Amino acid sequence: MSNRVSKRGTRTFYLLGRVIAGMALVMLLSAACVQPPWFATWYAAPQNYNIIFPGVTVPPLAISNQSVRQIVHTSHGGSLIRVKLSNLFGTTPVTFAEARIARSTGNGGIDPATDRTLRFGGKGTVTLASGEERWSDPVYLQVPTHSDLAISLYVPLNTPVVTTHTIGMQTNYLSPGNQAGATVMGNATATTVYFWLSEVDASTADASDSVTEQEAHPYKVVVAFGDSITDGYGSTSSANRRWPNDLDNRVQAAADDLGRASVVNAAIAGNRWIYDGVGPAGVTRFAHDVAGVSGATHVLILLGINDIGIGELIPQQNVSADQIIAAMQATIAQAKASGIKIYLATITPYNGASYYDAAGEMKREAVNAFVRSANGADGVLDFDQVVRDPSNPTALLPTYDSGDHLHPNDVGYQAMANSIDLGALDD
């Protein structure tokens, strides 16, 4: 036998051994209910598809005998993956006859060598009752940091679409029939909505790790919480140019100093502190979308402009600066009770936006004065100062304006991310 053949055989045996060891780890974790130290690597806050801005209705949407392929951009990578499906706002059950995960190759395609079946309690089919959320079993899949994953669901029955994340800023795909395992789905149509998909977790547990060794590896999960400005509206679609993505790029580049860290986005475009509407009120959904995120250690909050603007448009939902401040104080208390470090951001300028007026501007300035004060939070992100026009402080700097005078563009979002002191995440 030649030396080359011998080495090739050794390498093949080693790789086979790694695969078998990984599969054994997953089986042991599932059978013994041992949970490795999961951390969220991607998140989309669930909302009710049918509820948008007050007074605006959307036509009913249903999916029947269709496959949905949804692309998620991970933060910190790992070797074990699990996926959370959500029927949180659904009023009827939803059945997924097949669910799969694979590395995305772009344009809706997947790498078949990485294709894995998602199982739930060992079964390849799962039905979620109304209001139910469920984690998949762990899947052994090497996922590098900043990977694109494709999660494919086959929905066989006529099912009303209720639980979504509507402003995804990412191209996803709908196709007829069961194409969950297709390398490229045929006759696919594009959508920017996420359907029934809430969270992707990772773990760096390896087949050689014991639970004790896993627990010895600390990690941080930073949750960005807010409205459309944090959801990335106005940024380039499918390019991951939201300010939390830009922050994540900085966090991963500083891994030697910060250690293992993940940044996920729990924003909902149109969200408010006080009133339910586009998503539950921020003060209410904190428990689910921050404290409920796997491994959450820090939260960065930019929220309040819709409370001000929508309140000026709809008198019965008008709120005062004091009410917004009280909601912030209540959320600070929730974060402290959960052991999560909390950083509040000043509300960015919006002169020229459709719902701007002088009364709203006075509220914004009063709320920002509170945020900049000794308010009990762990720190302040002064996004207002970063993106405002020095010659007109009530407006966005023109080079940062996406065009609607409310949402920054890619450059503006990058400036916001660059302004964050990474030392705040070192605790």
BELMO-V880078 format. One record per residue. N is the residue number from 0. RES is the residue in one small letter. SS is DSSP state (a for helix, b for strand, c for the rest). NEAR is the number of other C-alpha atoms within 10 Angstrom. Layout:
BEGIN
N,RES,SS,NEAR / N,RES,SS,NEAR
END
This chain:
BEGIN
0,m,c,5 / 1,s,c,7 / 2,n,a,8 / 3,r,a,9 / 4,v,a,10 / 5,s,a,11 / 6,k,a,11 / 7,r,a,12 / 8,g,a,12 / 9,t,a,12 / 10,r,a,12 / 11,t,a,12 / 12,f,a,12 / 13,y,a,12 / 14,l,a,12 / 15,l,a,12 / 16,g,a,12 / 17,r,a,15 / 18,v,a,15 / 19,i,a,13 / 20,a,a,16 / 21,g,a,21 / 22,m,a,17 / 23,a,a,14 / 24,l,a,21 / 25,v,a,21 / 26,m,a,17 / 27,l,a,12 / 28,l,a,15 / 29,s,a,15 / 30,a,a,11 / 31,a,a,9 / 32,c,c,9 / 33,v,c,11 / 34,q,c,11 / 35,p,c,20 / 36,p,c,19 / 37,w,c,20 / 38,f,b,26 / 39,a,b,29 / 40,t,b,30 / 41,w,b,23 / 42,y,b,27 / 43,a,c,25 / 44,a,c,24 / 45,p,c,29 / 46,q,b,26 / 47,n,b,20 / 48,y,c,22 / 49,n,c,20 / 50,i,c,16 / 51,i,c,19 / 52,f,c,12 / 53,p,c,13 / 54,g,c,7 / 55,v,c,8 / 56,t,c,10 / 57,v,c,9 / 58,p,c,7 / 59,p,c,10 / 60,l,c,11 / 61,a,b,11 / 62,i,b,18 / 63,s,c,14 / 64,n,c,16 / 65,q,b,20 / 66,s,b,27 / 67,v,b,30 / 68,r,b,33 / 69,q,b,25 / 70,i,b,27 / 71,v,b,28 / 72,h,b,22 / 73,t,c,26 / 74,s,c,28 / 75,h,c,29 / 76,g,c,23 / 77,g,b,22 / 78,s,b,18 / 79,l,b,24 / 80,i,b,26 / 81,r,b,22 / 82,v,b,26 / 83,k,b,16 / 84,l,b,22 / 85,s,b,24 / 86,n,c,28 / 87,l,c,20 / 88,f,c,21 / 89,g,c,23 / 90,t,c,14 / 91,t,c,15 / 92,p,c,14 / 93,v,b,23 / 94,t,b,18 / 95,f,b,18 / 96,a,c,19 / 97,e,b,22 / 98,a,b,26 / 99,r,b,19 / 100,i,b,27 / 101,a,b,24 / 102,r,b,24 / 103,s,b,24 / 104,t,b,15 / 105,g,b,14 / 106,n,c,13 / 107,g,c,21 / 108,g,b,17 / 109,i,b,24 / 110,d,c,16 / 111,p,a,16 / 112,a,a,9 / 113,t,a,15 / 114,d,c,19 / 115,r,b,17 / 116,t,b,19 / 117,l,c,26 / 118,r,c,20 / 119,f,b,17 / 120,g,c,14 / 121,g,c,13 / 122,k,b,13 / 123,g,c,15 / 124,t,c,15 / 125,v,b,20 / 126,t,b,14 / 127,l,b,19 / 128,a,c,17 / 129,s,c,16 / 130,g,c,14 / 131,e,c,15 / 132,e,b,16 / 133,r,b,17 / 134,w,b,18 / 135,s,c,21 / 136,d,c,22 / 137,p,c,25 / 138,v,b,22 / 139,y,b,26 / 140,l,b,21 / 141,q,b,15 / 142,v,b,23 / 143,p,c,14 / 144,t,c,16 / 145,h,c,17 / 146,s,c,15 / 147,d,b,20 / 148,l,b,23 / 149,a,b,27 / 150,i,b,27 / 151,s,b,27 / 152,l,b,28 / 153,y,b,27 / 154,v,b,23 / 155,p,c,19 / 156,l,c,15 / 157,n,c,13 / 158,t,b,17 / 159,p,b,16 / 160,v,c,21 / 161,v,c,23 / 162,t,b,26 / 163,t,b,25 / 164,h,b,24 / 165,t,c,22 / 166,i,c,19 / 167,g,c,22 / 168,m,c,22 / 169,q,c,20 / 170,t,c,21 / 171,n,b,25 / 172,y,b,23 / 173,l,b,23 / 174,s,b,19 / 175,p,b,19 / 176,g,c,16 / 177,n,c,19 / 178,q,c,22 / 179,a,c,25 / 180,g,c,23 / 181,a,c,15 / 182,t,c,17 / 183,v,c,17 / 184,m,c,23 / 185,g,c,13 / 186,n,c,9 / 187,a,c,18 / 188,t,b,13 / 189,a,b,15 / 190,t,b,18 / 191,t,c,18 / 192,v,c,18 / 193,y,b,26 / 194,f,b,24 / 195,w,c,26 / 196,l,b,23 / 197,s,b,27 / 198,e,b,23 / 199,v,b,27 / 200,d,b,26 / 201,a,b,30 / 202,s,b,23 / 203,t,c,21 / 204,a,c,22 / 205,d,c,18 / 206,a,c,18 / 207,s,c,10 / 208,d,c,13 / 209,s,c,11 / 210,v,a,12 / 211,t,a,9 / 212,e,a,10 / 213,q,a,15 / 214,e,a,13 / 215,a,c,9 / 216,h,c,12 / 217,p,c,10 / 218,y,c,18 / 219,k,b,20 / 220,v,b,25 / 221,v,b,28 / 222,v,b,29 / 223,a,b,26 / 224,f,b,26 / 225,g,b,25 / 226,d,c,26 / 227,s,a,21 / 228,i,a,26 / 229,t,a,25 / 230,d,a,25 / 231,g,c,28 / 232,y,c,22 / 233,g,c,22 / 234,s,c,22 / 235,t,c,15 / 236,s,c,15 / 237,s,c,15 / 238,a,c,13 / 239,n,c,17 / 240,r,c,22 / 241,r,c,30 / 242,w,a,27 / 243,p,a,27 / 244,n,a,25 / 245,d,a,19 / 246,l,a,25 / 247,d,a,22 / 248,n,a,16 / 249,r,a,15 / 250,v,a,23 / 251,q,a,20 / 252,a,a,11 / 253,a,c,14 / 254,a,a,12 / 255,d,a,9 / 256,d,a,12 / 257,l,a,18 / 258,g,c,16 / 259,r,c,18 / 260,a,b,24 / 261,s,b,26 / 262,v,b,29 / 263,v,b,29 / 264,n,b,26 / 265,a,c,29 / 266,a,c,30 / 267,i,c,28 / 268,a,c,22 / 269,g,c,22 / 270,n,c,27 / 271,r,c,25 / 272,w,c,27 / 273,i,c,21 / 274,y,c,19 / 275,d,c,17 / 276,g,c,17 / 277,v,c,21 / 278,g,c,25 / 279,p,c,19 / 280,a,c,17 / 281,g,a,26 / 282,v,a,21 / 283,t,a,17 / 284,r,a,18 / 285,f,a,20 / 286,a,a,15 / 287,h,a,12 / 288,d,a,23 / 289,v,c,28 / 290,a,c,21 / 291,g,c,12 / 292,v,c,27 / 293,s,c,19 / 294,g,c,21 / 295,a,b,24 / 296,t,b,23 / 297,h,b,24 / 298,v,b,26 / 299,l,b,23 / 300,i,b,25 / 301,l,b,23 / 302,l,c,27 / 303,g,c,28 / 304,i,a,30 / 305,n,a,19 / 306,d,a,26 / 307,i,a,26 / 308,g,a,23 / 309,i,a,20 / 310,g,a,18 / 311,e,a,18 / 312,l,a,15 / 313,i,c,11 / 314,p,a,9 / 315,q,a,8 / 316,q,a,15 / 317,n,c,16 / 318,v,c,19 / 319,s,c,17 / 320,a,a,20 / 321,d,a,13 / 322,q,a,15 / 323,i,a,24 / 324,i,a,19 / 325,a,a,15 / 326,a,a,19 / 327,m,a,26 / 328,q,a,16 / 329,a,a,13 / 330,t,a,21 / 331,i,a,22 / 332,a,a,16 / 333,q,a,18 / 334,a,a,22 / 335,k,a,14 / 336,a,a,10 / 337,s,a,15 / 338,g,c,13 / 339,i,c,22 / 340,k,b,20 / 341,i,b,24 / 342,y,b,21 / 343,l,b,26 / 344,a,b,20 / 345,t,c,25 / 346,i,c,22 / 347,t,c,28 / 348,p,c,27 / 349,y,c,26 / 350,n,c,20 / 351,g,c,15 / 352,a,c,15 / 353,s,c,12 / 354,y,c,17 / 355,y,c,21 / 356,d,c,16 / 357,a,a,10 / 358,a,a,11 / 359,g,a,24 / 360,e,a,18 / 361,m,a,13 / 362,k,a,21 / 363,r,a,25 / 364,e,a,18 / 365,a,a,16 / 366,v,a,22 / 367,n,a,20 / 368,a,a,13 / 369,f,a,16 / 370,v,a,23 / 371,r,a,16 / 372,s,c,12 / 373,a,c,11 / 374,n,c,16 / 375,g,c,15 / 376,a,c,20 / 377,d,c,16 / 378,g,b,18 / 379,v,b,21 / 380,l,b,22 / 381,d,c,20 / 382,f,a,22 / 383,d,a,21 / 384,q,a,17 / 385,v,a,21 / 386,v,a,24 / 387,r,b,21 / 388,d,b,17 / 389,p,c,12 / 390,s,c,8 / 391,n,b,11 / 392,p,b,16 / 393,t,b,20 / 394,a,b,21 / 395,l,b,29 / 396,l,c,19 / 397,p,a,15 / 398,t,a,14 / 399,y,a,22 / 400,d,b,22 / 401,s,c,19 / 402,g,c,15 / 403,d,c,15 / 404,h,c,19 / 405,l,c,25 / 406,h,c,24 / 407,p,b,30 / 408,n,c,25 / 409,d,a,24 / 410,v,a,17 / 411,g,a,27 / 412,y,a,28 / 413,q,a,19 / 414,a,a,19 / 415,m,a,23 / 416,a,a,22 / 417,n,a,15 / 418,s,c,14 / 419,i,c,16 / 420,d,c,11 / 421,l,a,16 / 422,g,a,9 / 423,a,a,15 / 424,l,a,18 / 425,d,c,11 / 426,d,c,10
END
